[in-house]
Amino acid sequence: VGLGGAGAKTLRNLKQKIKKANDGKVPPQIKFLLVDTNATELSNFRDFDCSEKLCIAVREPYQRYQHDRGMATHEFIPQQNAHSLLALERGAGQIRSNGHFAVIENQYSNKLVRKFRELADEIEDIDIPGSTLQKDPKIEVRLVFSVAGGTGSGIFLPISVLLRSAIKHSELTAYIYSASLFSKKVENS
């Protein structure tokens, strides 16, 4: 599961390497999912089909925030960041609380849990012909994201909670990019 732009770019590279090692195909027991707040950015990942992308953009985010302002679900948003919600329809904009807000708002529709459960069901239903191995009920989930932006760093905790509730037999591991990775790229450009 790639969270935000850095997670998506990492999964793109991983998917290419897996395909190269497997005659141009991804084995059925491996599933990819890109989760982002920016629909335009997601659409640029043409090497992933629609079932491998999940946009959690929020329509009219500032109005939703104003409407639900007194609710405990939104108390994580610092008052000085509330105005930044106006841009959330186009991505988190490097603001963690915007990413977190997007997950909370999408959670009401169960969109995320349904998608996680759908992918888990696909993996559980895989039967590899001729295999004598016993099926392991555990599903390994790998989260990939950066702490330098707004989407990945803002959604990894609530996404982790939703993944655990959607996939009962999951083993969750996170691969986190730190800001130092990006500072080296800036220095070299």
Backbone as a chain_set.jsonl record, in Angstrom:
{"seq": "VGLGGAGAKTLRNLKQKIKKANDGKVPPQIKFLLVDTNATELSNFRDFDCSEKLCIAVREPYQRYQHDRGMATHEFIPQQNAHSLLALERGAGQIRSNGHFAVIENQYSNKLVRKFRELADEIEDIDIPGSTLQKDPKIEVRLVFSVAGGTGSGIFLPISVLLRSAIKHSELTAYIYSASLFSKKVENS", "coords": {"N": [[0.861, -1.167, 0.0], [0.864, 1.983, -1.058], [1.254, 5.124, 0.24], [0.388, 8.369, -0.454], [2.469, 10.517, -2.574], [5.268, 9.716, -2.515], [5.065, 7.071, -1.638], [3.586, 5.968, -3.752], [5.368, 6.277, -5.929], [7.428, 4.617, -5.097], [6.146, 2.123, -5.085], [5.627, 1.916, -7.787], [8.205, 1.487, -8.851], [8.799, -0.943, -7.545], [6.78, -2.627, -8.557], [7.506, -2.726, -11.258], [9.958, -4.078, -11.07], [9.129, -6.544, -10.0], [7.518, -7.472, -12.102], [9.444, -7.687, -14.104], [10.985, -9.772, -13.12], [9.212, -11.847, -13.311], [8.371, -12.679, -15.901], [6.957, -10.478, -17.024], [4.628, -10.328, -15.561], [2.585, -9.843, -12.615], [2.586, -11.817, -9.791], [-0.389, -13.544, -8.652], [-0.787, -13.472, -5.889], [0.182, -11.118, -4.992], [-0.757, -7.879, -4.375], [-1.373, -4.486, -5.245], [-1.873, -1.192, -3.98], [-2.505, 2.151, -4.343], [-2.847, 5.007, -2.418], [-4.077, 8.199, -2.251], [-4.527, 11.759, -1.797], [-4.763, 13.321, -3.965], [-6.246, 13.39, -6.934], [-5.392, 13.937, -9.544], [-2.62, 13.436, -9.487], [-2.722, 10.671, -8.903], [-3.89, 9.717, -11.261], [-1.784, 9.962, -13.004], [-0.265, 7.708, -12.656], [-0.134, 5.485, -14.676], [0.623, 2.884, -14.994], [-0.673, 1.427, -13.177], [-3.81, -0.052, -12.65], [-7.28, 1.037, -12.405], [-8.391, -0.332, -10.221], [-6.303, -0.503, -8.532], [-5.871, 1.902, -7.397], [-6.761, 4.426, -5.098], [-8.495, 7.199, -4.442], [-8.649, 9.628, -1.981], [-9.642, 12.17, -1.876], [-11.329, 15.093, -0.684], [-14.432, 16.532, -1.029], [-15.474, 19.843, -0.817], [-14.019, 20.451, 1.637], [-13.437, 22.427, 3.637], [-15.933, 23.433, 4.314], [-17.096, 21.116, 5.369], [-15.452, 20.756, 7.576], [-16.07, 23.106, 9.023], [-18.756, 22.615, 9.572], [-18.617, 20.333, 11.204], [-17.025, 21.138, 13.276], [-16.987, 21.211, 16.166], [-16.743, 18.58, 16.834], [-15.064, 15.754, 18.221], [-13.591, 14.276, 16.434], [-12.247, 16.017, 14.778], [-10.478, 17.494, 16.237], [-7.733, 17.304, 16.034], [-6.789, 19.006, 14.138], [-4.83, 21.769, 13.851], [-5.727, 25.085, 14.7], [-4.567, 27.116, 13.121], [-4.149, 25.747, 10.781], [-6.583, 25.272, 9.609], [-7.542, 26.871, 7.466], [-6.062, 25.847, 5.358], [-7.387, 23.652, 4.52], [-8.976, 24.359, 2.434], [-7.65, 23.827, 0.068], [-7.619, 21.101, -0.113], [-9.057, 19.527, -1.914], [-7.383, 19.194, -3.993], [-5.229, 17.776, -3.076], [-3.106, 17.074, -0.194], [-1.232, 19.039, 0.257], [1.305, 19.177, 1.575], [0.635, 19.215, 4.242], [0.144, 17.633, 7.151], [-2.159, 17.354, 8.816], [-4.18, 17.74, 6.98], [-4.088, 15.429, 5.375], [-4.763, 13.523, 7.321], [-7.341, 14.406, 7.987], [-8.62, 13.829, 5.562], [-8.69, 11.009, 5.594], [-10.355, 10.571, 7.829], [-12.747, 11.768, 6.93], [-13.31, 10.14, 4.7], [-13.68, 7.767, 5.955], [-16.245, 7.707, 6.968], [-17.853, 6.797, 4.902], [-17.056, 4.235, 4.691], [-15.416, 3.558, 2.628], [-12.622, 3.082, 2.509], [-12.213, 0.814, 4.221], [-13.814, -1.063, 2.907], [-12.4, -1.331, 0.482], [-9.902, -2.33, 1.369], [-10.762, -4.757, 2.472], [-11.818, -6.0, 0.209], [-9.501, -6.433, -1.374], [-8.112, -8.128, 0.376], [-9.864, -10.321, 0.417], [-9.598, -11.185, -2.23], [-6.95, -12.082, -2.192], [-7.126, -14.114, -0.272], [-8.705, -15.916, -1.642], [-7.1, -17.01, -3.564], [-5.879, -19.748, -5.305], [-3.273, -21.744, -5.858], [-2.51, -23.79, -8.408], [-1.272, -27.109, -8.163], [0.303, -26.614, -5.996], [1.697, -27.703, -2.977], [1.883, -26.553, -0.617], [0.67, -25.478, 2.547], [-1.976, -23.207, 3.04], [-1.4, -20.038, 4.412], [-3.138, -18.25, 6.809], [-2.541, -15.664, 7.378], [-2.16, -12.363, 6.175], [0.225, -10.469, 4.657], [0.865, -7.111, 4.939], [2.248, -4.293, 3.551], [3.12, -1.053, 4.206], [4.048, 1.899, 2.556], [5.552, 5.004, 2.695], [6.203, 8.559, 3.004], [7.519, 10.741, 5.492], [7.787, 13.334, 4.928], [5.857, 14.743, 3.579], [2.367, 15.582, 3.14], [0.179, 13.833, 2.706], [0.982, 10.987, 2.953], [2.357, 11.062, 5.48], [0.344, 12.039, 7.059], [-1.688, 10.171, 6.949], [-0.86, 7.602, 7.641], [-1.134, 6.498, 10.273], [-4.046, 6.447, 10.891], [-4.789, 4.884, 8.668], [-3.437, 2.511, 9.186], [-4.832, 1.584, 11.43], [-7.372, 1.183, 10.283], [-6.737, -0.775, 8.372], [-6.013, -2.93, 10.033], [-8.497, -3.433, 11.235], [-10.009, -4.169, 9.033], [-8.694, -6.357, 7.901], [-8.408, -9.112, 9.446], [-6.464, -11.125, 9.964], [-3.784, -9.982, 9.687], [-0.434, -8.961, 9.008], [1.296, -6.236, 9.643], [3.594, -4.014, 8.251], [5.673, -1.17, 8.133], [7.3, 0.948, 5.832], [9.212, 3.635, 5.935], [10.02, 6.74, 4.626], [12.387, 9.174, 5.446], [12.773, 12.737, 5.945], [15.413, 13.307, 5.347], [16.158, 11.815, 3.112], [15.02, 13.239, 1.021], [16.278, 15.7, 1.256], [18.864, 15.143, 0.428], [18.426, 14.647, -2.268], [17.681, 17.208, -3.114], [20.046, 18.602, -2.639], [21.675, 17.484, -4.605], [20.649, 18.427, -6.961]], "CA": [[0.0, 0.0, 0.0], [1.643, 3.21, -1.167], [0.511, 6.27, 0.753], [0.907, 9.623, -0.97], [3.323, 10.49, -3.76], [6.485, 8.908, -2.338], [4.648, 5.672, -1.585], [3.192, 5.566, -5.101], [6.575, 6.154, -6.758], [8.148, 3.422, -4.65], [5.424, 0.937, -5.576], [5.831, 1.84, -9.24], [9.5, 0.816, -9.054], [8.675, -2.325, -7.079], [5.95, -3.373, -9.506], [8.322, -2.945, -12.461], [10.954, -5.12, -10.765], [8.419, -7.815, -9.863], [7.128, -7.892, -13.443], [10.656, -8.071, -14.824], [11.428, -11.066, -12.59], [8.156, -12.844, -13.492], [7.921, -12.687, -17.306], [6.017, -9.391, -17.307], [3.377, -10.466, -14.805], [2.62, -9.779, -11.155], [1.944, -13.015, -9.242], [-1.722, -13.224, -8.127], [-0.793, -13.282, -4.441], [0.694, -9.773, -4.7], [-1.694, -6.822, -4.763], [-0.893, -3.13, -5.036], [-2.887, -0.166, -3.794], [-2.005, 3.504, -4.141], [-3.844, 5.835, -1.738], [-3.623, 9.581, -2.281], [-5.549, 12.796, -1.726], [-4.69, 14.08, -5.201], [-6.734, 12.567, -8.041], [-4.561, 14.173, -10.726], [-1.383, 12.674, -9.302], [-3.034, 9.244, -9.041], [-4.148, 9.393, -12.672], [-0.497, 9.9, -13.697], [0.322, 6.376, -12.474], [-0.85, 4.697, -15.68], [1.025, 1.479, -14.914], [-1.591, 0.817, -12.201], [-5.181, 0.107, -13.138], [-8.197, 1.741, -11.484], [-8.612, -1.12, -9.006], [-5.103, -0.385, -7.709], [-5.764, 3.301, -6.959], [-7.871, 4.885, -4.266], [-8.388, 8.623, -4.164], [-9.397, 10.017, -0.785], [-9.874, 13.615, -1.901], [-12.541, 15.48, 0.043], [-15.159, 17.642, -1.646], [-15.868, 20.903, 0.109], [-13.44, 20.093, 2.931], [-13.536, 23.481, 4.658], [-17.331, 23.458, 4.747], [-17.281, 19.945, 6.243], [-14.765, 21.058, 8.832], [-16.859, 24.114, 9.736], [-19.988, 21.969, 10.018], [-18.318, 19.348, 12.253], [-15.926, 21.722, 14.039], [-16.991, 20.878, 17.583], [-16.628, 17.134, 17.035], [-13.74, 15.279, 18.656], [-12.858, 13.703, 15.293], [-11.49, 17.048, 14.073], [-9.677, 18.306, 17.152], [-6.318, 17.176, 15.691], [-6.424, 20.055, 13.18], [-4.476, 23.03, 14.511], [-6.56, 26.196, 14.223], [-3.883, 27.84, 12.042], [-4.166, 24.933, 9.562], [-7.955, 25.103, 9.119], [-7.684, 27.512, 6.158], [-5.404, 25.028, 4.336], [-8.343, 22.646, 4.044], [-9.57, 24.85, 1.181], [-6.932, 23.238, -1.069], [-7.579, 19.638, 0.023], [-9.629, 18.855, -3.089], [-6.273, 18.983, -4.931], [-4.13, 17.132, -2.368], [-2.895, 17.5, 1.19], [-0.432, 20.25, 0.243], [2.396, 19.098, 2.547], [0.106, 19.475, 5.584], [-0.256, 16.333, 7.712], [-3.533, 17.334, 9.32], [-5.071, 17.606, 5.824], [-4.143, 14.011, 5.047], [-5.518, 12.852, 8.385], [-8.734, 14.823, 7.79], [-9.138, 13.09, 4.402], [-9.013, 9.64, 6.025], [-11.525, 10.645, 8.706], [-13.927, 12.046, 6.105], [-13.588, 8.967, 3.864], [-14.049, 6.653, 6.834], [-17.698, 7.718, 7.149], [-18.476, 6.02, 3.828], [-16.437, 2.908, 4.725], [-14.73, 3.367, 1.347], [-11.303, 2.499, 2.735], [-12.349, -0.533, 4.78], [-14.341, -1.92, 1.831], [-11.322, -1.604, -0.48], [-8.937, -3.222, 2.02], [-11.397, -6.067, 2.606], [-11.922, -6.545, -1.147], [-8.181, -6.954, -1.755], [-7.816, -9.273, 1.245], [-10.681, -11.438, -0.066], [-8.97, -11.677, -3.464], [-5.753, -12.838, -1.816], [-7.554, -15.333, 0.427], [-9.327, -16.831, -2.603], [-6.121, -17.506, -4.535], [-5.519, -21.157, -5.217], [-2.187, -21.969, -6.808], [-2.559, -25.192, -8.82], [-0.073, -27.919, -8.005], [1.046, -26.252, -4.788], [1.459, -28.595, -1.838], [2.037, -25.742, 0.588], [-0.552, -25.151, 3.277], [-2.258, -21.779, 3.0], [-1.219, -19.282, 5.643], [-4.259, -17.305, 6.891], [-2.013, -14.316, 7.594], [-1.889, -11.549, 4.995], [1.273, -9.49, 4.939], [0.568, -5.799, 4.363], [3.389, -3.383, 3.637], [2.805, 0.36, 3.961], [5.211, 2.657, 2.119], [5.191, 6.42, 2.678], [7.206, 9.517, 3.444], [7.092, 11.648, 6.56], [8.134, 14.684, 4.493], [4.745, 15.399, 2.902], [1.119, 15.754, 3.872], [-0.717, 12.684, 2.619], [1.553, 9.789, 3.583], [2.643, 11.269, 6.901], [-0.895, 12.328, 7.773], [-2.677, 9.091, 6.914], [-0.362, 6.268, 7.957], [-1.695, 5.948, 11.516], [-5.441, 6.007, 10.747], [-4.857, 3.8, 7.682], [-3.0, 1.295, 9.89], [-5.963, 1.144, 12.265], [-8.416, 0.67, 9.388], [-6.247, -2.038, 7.801], [-6.124, -3.982, 11.066], [-9.902, -3.794, 11.445], [-10.538, -4.774, 7.806], [-8.01, -7.618, 7.62], [-8.211, -9.659, 10.795], [-5.222, -11.899, 10.058], [-2.783, -9.232, 8.929], [0.864, -8.598, 9.585], [1.502, -4.906, 9.09], [4.95, -3.486, 8.326], [5.767, 0.138, 7.49], [8.569, 1.408, 5.281], [9.032, 5.074, 6.06], [11.089, 7.617, 4.157], [12.552, 10.373, 6.272], [13.051, 13.961, 5.189], [16.816, 13.336, 4.919], [16.231, 11.278, 1.757], [14.666, 14.296, 0.085], [17.276, 16.773, 1.315], [19.986, 14.719, -0.413], [18.041, 14.86, -3.671], [17.712, 18.644, -3.365], [21.458, 18.988, -2.685], [22.277, 16.987, -5.841], [20.03, 18.986, -8.173]], "C": [[0.906, 1.227, 0.0], [0.792, 4.387, -0.75], [1.158, 7.556, 0.243], [1.844, 9.421, -2.154], [4.558, 9.619, -3.632], [6.147, 7.422, -2.301], [4.289, 5.147, -2.965], [4.41, 5.365, -6.003], [7.376, 4.915, -6.379], [7.469, 2.165, -5.173], [5.532, 0.797, -7.083], [7.139, 1.101, -9.535], [9.432, -0.653, -8.656], [7.882, -3.17, -8.07], [6.735, -3.682, -10.782], [9.337, -4.063, -12.233], [10.303, -6.492, -10.627], [8.022, -8.345, -11.237], [8.334, -8.381, -14.249], [11.121, -9.463, -14.388], [10.421, -12.188, -12.856], [7.542, -12.788, -14.886], [6.828, -11.665, -17.593], [4.717, -9.442, -16.535], [3.636, -10.287, -13.312], [1.935, -11.042, -10.646], [0.612, -12.667, -8.565], [-1.774, -12.973, -6.623], [-0.219, -11.924, -4.017], [-0.309, -8.763, -5.241], [-1.072, -5.477, -4.432], [-2.081, -2.211, -4.815], [-2.183, 1.157, -3.519], [-3.132, 4.31, -3.507], [-3.304, 7.255, -1.709], [-4.811, 10.529, -2.195], [-5.635, 13.592, -3.022], [-5.053, 13.189, -6.39], [-5.874, 12.725, -9.292], [-3.264, 13.389, -10.641], [-1.632, 11.177, -9.48], [-3.231, 8.86, -10.504], [-2.852, 9.31, -13.481], [0.196, 8.547, -13.559], [-0.425, 5.393, -13.374], [-0.468, 3.221, -15.667], [0.262, 0.743, -13.81], [-2.994, 0.999, -12.749], [-6.052, 0.739, -12.048], [-8.408, 0.983, -10.179], [-7.423, -1.047, -8.049], [-4.886, 1.037, -7.187], [-6.996, 3.673, -6.156], [-7.641, 6.349, -3.91], [-9.254, 8.947, -2.949], [-9.514, 11.542, -0.699], [-11.198, 13.902, -1.192], [-13.168, 16.672, -0.668], [-15.634, 18.596, -0.557], [-15.328, 20.659, 1.521], [-13.607, 21.168, 4.009], [-14.966, 23.583, 5.191], [-17.623, 22.281, 5.679], [-16.645, 20.181, 7.604], [-15.587, 22.05, 9.653], [-18.127, 23.49, 10.324], [-19.744, 21.067, 11.229], [-17.284, 19.849, 13.253], [-15.887, 21.329, 15.503], [-16.775, 19.401, 17.872], [-15.196, 16.75, 17.398], [-12.929, 14.731, 17.489], [-12.002, 14.725, 14.578], [-10.6, 17.883, 14.99], [-8.172, 18.211, 16.881], [-5.864, 18.272, 14.732], [-6.08, 21.327, 13.939], [-5.276, 24.184, 13.899], [-5.899, 26.929, 13.049], [-3.842, 27.035, 10.738], [-5.552, 24.823, 8.93], [-8.131, 25.708, 7.724], [-7.067, 26.669, 5.039], [-6.318, 23.93, 3.8], [-8.991, 23.067, 2.722], [-8.926, 24.199, -0.041], [-6.979, 21.712, -1.083], [-8.205, 18.89, -1.144], [-8.54, 18.53, -4.111], [-5.068, 18.345, -4.251], [-3.923, 17.729, -0.993], [-1.986, 18.722, 1.297], [0.655, 20.303, 1.306], [1.935, 19.332, 3.988], [-0.502, 18.186, 6.13], [-1.71, 16.299, 8.16], [-4.544, 17.253, 8.173], [-5.205, 16.143, 5.406], [-4.981, 13.242, 6.048], [-7.011, 13.158, 8.251], [-9.371, 14.036, 6.644], [-9.512, 11.659, 4.782], [-10.277, 9.647, 6.881], [-12.789, 10.845, 7.878], [-14.293, 10.849, 5.228], [-14.015, 7.761, 4.69], [-15.563, 6.57, 7.016], [-18.412, 6.876, 6.097], [-17.98, 4.575, 3.808], [-15.716, 2.559, 3.434], [-13.391, 2.649, 1.533], [-11.399, 1.059, 3.228], [-12.856, -1.499, 3.711], [-13.238, -2.296, 0.849], [-10.292, -2.559, 0.116], [-9.496, -4.636, 2.115], [-11.498, -6.757, 1.245], [-10.586, -7.155, -1.592], [-7.794, -8.169, -0.917], [-8.6, -10.506, 0.792], [-10.089, -12.042, -1.337], [-7.755, -12.539, -3.141], [-6.131, -14.155, -1.14], [-8.124, -16.373, -0.527], [-8.353, -17.421, -3.609], [-5.797, -18.968, -4.25], [-4.458, -21.399, -6.287], [-2.156, -23.45, -7.155], [-1.214, -25.892, -8.643], [0.729, -27.605, -6.758], [0.676, -27.201, -3.656], [1.616, -27.845, -0.52], [0.685, -25.482, 1.24], [-0.731, -23.637, 3.259], [-2.083, -21.158, 4.375], [-2.367, -18.265, 5.72], [-3.807, -15.861, 7.052], [-1.77, -13.629, 6.247], [-0.869, -10.499, 5.396], [0.957, -8.199, 4.194], [1.775, -4.899, 4.608], [2.924, -1.979, 3.284], [4.099, 1.068, 3.576], [4.795, 4.119, 2.017], [6.367, 7.271, 3.146], [6.643, 10.343, 4.593], [7.375, 13.101, 6.175], [6.963, 15.418, 3.85], [3.52, 15.527, 3.771], [0.236, 14.523, 3.844], [-0.151, 11.492, 3.371], [1.754, 9.944, 5.071], [1.375, 11.519, 7.713], [-1.858, 11.165, 7.843], [-2.169, 7.751, 7.415], [-0.944, 5.692, 9.241], [-3.167, 5.554, 11.364], [-5.609, 4.883, 9.721], [-4.446, 2.482, 8.336], [-4.123, 0.72, 10.739], [-7.06, 0.54, 11.39], [-8.004, -0.653, 8.751], [-6.397, -3.182, 8.797], [-7.574, -4.387, 11.307], [-10.49, -4.506, 10.224], [-9.958, -6.155, 7.537], [-7.598, -8.222, 8.959], [-6.882, -10.393, 10.962], [-4.134, -11.192, 9.253], [-1.508, -9.041, 9.741], [1.246, -7.3, 8.892], [2.936, -4.441, 9.327], [4.976, -2.16, 7.582], [7.193, 0.402, 7.026], [8.428, 2.915, 5.135], [10.257, 5.808, 5.532], [11.176, 8.804, 5.098], [12.864, 11.566, 5.374], [14.488, 14.009, 4.684], [16.995, 12.77, 3.513], [15.982, 12.388, 0.741], [15.692, 15.429, 0.104], [18.501, 16.404, 0.478], [19.666, 14.906, -1.89], [18.108, 16.334, -4.035], [19.156, 19.115, -3.497], [22.099, 18.598, -4.012], [21.677, 17.603, -7.099], [20.53, 20.365, -8.491]], "O": [[1.631, 1.468, 0.965], [-0.272, 4.624, -1.321], [2.341, 7.798, 0.483], [1.995, 8.312, -2.667], [4.871, 8.858, -4.547], [6.87, 6.607, -2.873], [4.64, 4.021, -3.317], [4.474, 4.392, -6.754], [7.936, 4.242, -7.245], [8.136, 1.247, -5.65], [5.528, -0.318, -7.605], [7.172, 0.198, -10.37], [9.956, -1.512, -9.365], [8.268, -4.296, -8.383], [6.635, -4.784, -11.321], [9.548, -4.9, -13.11], [10.858, -7.492, -11.083], [8.172, -9.537, -11.508], [8.247, -9.366, -14.981], [11.599, -10.243, -15.212], [10.739, -13.359, -12.648], [6.32, -12.844, -15.029], [5.88, -11.955, -18.323], [3.795, -8.679, -16.823], [4.733, -10.538, -12.813], [0.8, -11.314, -11.036], [0.495, -11.599, -7.963], [-2.704, -12.331, -6.135], [-0.144, -11.62, -2.827], [-0.663, -8.792, -6.42], [-0.334, -5.346, -3.456], [-3.156, -2.415, -5.38], [-1.379, 1.273, -2.595], [-4.257, 4.298, -4.008], [-2.207, 7.497, -1.206], [-5.948, 10.154, -2.481], [-6.502, 14.455, -3.157], [-4.264, 12.338, -6.801], [-5.651, 11.757, -10.019], [-2.853, 12.75, -11.61], [-0.847, 10.49, -10.133], [-2.787, 7.795, -10.934], [-2.819, 8.664, -14.528], [1.154, 8.273, -14.283], [-1.231, 4.586, -12.911], [-1.161, 2.397, -16.264], [0.526, -0.43, -13.545], [-3.337, 2.068, -13.253], [-5.607, 0.943, -10.919], [-8.586, 1.605, -9.131], [-7.518, -1.474, -6.899], [-3.844, 1.339, -6.606], [-8.118, 3.29, -6.487], [-6.714, 6.689, -3.175], [-10.43, 8.589, -2.892], [-9.49, 12.124, 0.385], [-12.074, 13.039, -1.12], [-12.516, 17.694, -0.882], [-16.132, 18.177, 0.487], [-16.09, 20.66, 2.488], [-13.888, 20.849, 5.164], [-15.174, 23.795, 6.386], [-18.328, 22.443, 6.675], [-17.218, 19.851, 8.643], [-15.777, 21.851, 10.853], [-18.516, 23.809, 11.447], [-20.548, 21.033, 12.161], [-16.722, 19.053, 14.005], [-14.795, 21.127, 16.034], [-16.638, 19.01, 19.031], [-14.24, 17.363, 16.924], [-11.699, 14.722, 17.548], [-11.102, 14.343, 13.831], [-10.029, 18.882, 14.552], [-7.407, 18.982, 17.46], [-4.661, 18.448, 14.534], [-6.943, 21.906, 14.6], [-5.467, 24.225, 12.684], [-6.576, 27.318, 12.097], [-3.527, 27.595, 9.688], [-5.674, 24.322, 7.812], [-8.804, 25.114, 6.882], [-7.499, 26.764, 3.891], [-6.049, 23.348, 2.75], [-9.496, 22.226, 1.979], [-9.579, 24.036, -1.072], [-6.424, 21.094, -1.992], [-7.904, 17.713, -1.341], [-8.741, 17.693, -4.992], [-3.974, 18.374, -4.813], [-4.496, 18.767, -0.664], [-1.972, 19.38, 2.337], [0.903, 21.363, 1.881], [2.755, 19.617, 4.86], [-1.526, 17.709, 5.64], [-2.415, 15.321, 7.911], [-5.651, 16.751, 8.367], [-6.306, 15.675, 5.117], [-5.809, 12.412, 5.673], [-7.846, 12.264, 8.388], [-10.527, 13.624, 6.739], [-10.542, 11.151, 4.338], [-11.169, 8.823, 6.68], [-13.791, 10.166, 8.101], [-15.477, 10.575, 5.034], [-14.644, 6.84, 4.17], [-16.105, 5.48, 7.2], [-19.465, 6.303, 6.375], [-18.439, 3.776, 2.991], [-15.436, 1.388, 3.176], [-13.073, 1.717, 0.795], [-10.725, 0.179, 2.694], [-12.379, -2.63, 3.622], [-13.148, -3.449, 0.428], [-9.854, -3.494, -0.554], [-8.781, -5.606, 1.865], [-11.285, -7.966, 1.144], [-10.553, -8.265, -2.124], [-7.217, -9.126, -1.433], [-8.062, -11.613, 0.785], [-10.079, -13.261, -1.504], [-7.554, -13.595, -3.742], [-5.523, -15.191, -1.408], [-8.041, -17.572, -0.262], [-8.745, -18.253, -4.428], [-5.488, -19.359, -3.124], [-4.728, -21.27, -7.481], [-1.819, -24.28, -6.311], [-0.16, -25.33, -8.94], [1.734, -28.262, -6.488], [-0.5, -27.468, -3.408], [1.497, -28.429, 0.557], [-0.32, -25.291, 0.554], [0.225, -22.882, 3.436], [-2.56, -21.692, 5.377], [-2.552, -17.49, 4.782], [-4.601, -14.937, 6.88], [-1.247, -14.232, 5.31], [-1.07, -9.741, 6.345], [0.802, -8.196, 2.973], [2.252, -4.768, 5.736], [2.397, -1.744, 2.196], [5.134, 0.854, 4.207], [3.817, 4.448, 1.347], [7.382, 6.759, 3.617], [5.443, 10.608, 4.655], [7.221, 14.002, 7.0], [7.069, 16.618, 3.596], [3.619, 15.576, 4.997], [-0.396, 14.194, 4.848], [-0.757, 11.034, 4.34], [1.372, 9.068, 5.847], [1.336, 11.243, 8.912], [-2.752, 11.151, 8.69], [-2.968, 6.833, 7.602], [-1.225, 4.494, 9.292], [-3.516, 4.417, 11.682], [-6.475, 4.024, 9.883], [-5.05, 1.444, 8.064], [-4.337, -0.492, 10.76], [-7.614, -0.507, 11.726], [-8.829, -1.555, 8.606], [-6.855, -4.269, 8.443], [-7.854, -5.56, 11.557], [-11.372, -5.352, 10.367], [-10.646, -7.028, 7.007], [-6.56, -7.872, 9.52], [-6.245, -10.282, 12.01], [-3.627, -11.728, 8.267], [-1.518, -8.973, 10.97], [1.49, -7.281, 7.686], [3.431, -4.469, 10.453], [4.37, -2.034, 6.518], [8.159, 0.118, 7.734], [7.64, 3.41, 4.33], [11.385, 5.532, 5.939], [10.158, 9.369, 5.498], [13.177, 11.409, 4.194], [14.763, 14.682, 3.691], [17.894, 13.201, 2.79], [16.662, 12.463, -0.283], [15.946, 16.05, -0.928], [19.114, 17.285, -0.124], [20.538, 15.282, -2.674], [18.54, 16.684, -5.133], [19.466, 19.933, -4.364], [22.979, 19.308, -4.499], [22.152, 17.327, -8.2], [20.103, 20.964, -9.479]]}, "num_chains": 1, "name": "protein.A"}
